């Protein structure tokens, strides 16, 4: 395992609908966001993706972990999602390593069922997704889940 310090590795983390690399080597990041909204009792995210960019000073093996936590939960609460991968950075990738990740399906339950919410209300579940590489937190982003109860539509004649 590579010995790294906070000064020797930096990172970027962007949540998106789609991330891919073109034939010319350019990364395309489409549909970035920091919140999702639904009137339903559960929000299911089938295709959550992330763009990860690491700046490292030397080649090596870099264990990487993405963790999503409810920011309102106690510190000892279980993560809502965790994904781990071992990144191997070779000499030709120094100083920048980039990748796109397909994250596991995520199911978020509303704190209060839709039938019990007040009309016009918005309930927010605030989460933090952070990137840890070789035991060092290098990037993070907020992702808020909003559960709404829309105003009823006026009757049509």
Secondary structure, DSSP 8 states (H G I E B T S, - for coil): -----GGGEEEEEEEEEEEEE-TTS-EEEEEE-SEEEESSSEEEES--EEEEEEEESS-EEEEEEEEEEETTS-TTS--SEEEEEEEEE-GGG-EEEEEEEE---EEEE-SS-GGGS-TT-EEEEEEEEEEEETTEEEEEEEEEEEEE---------
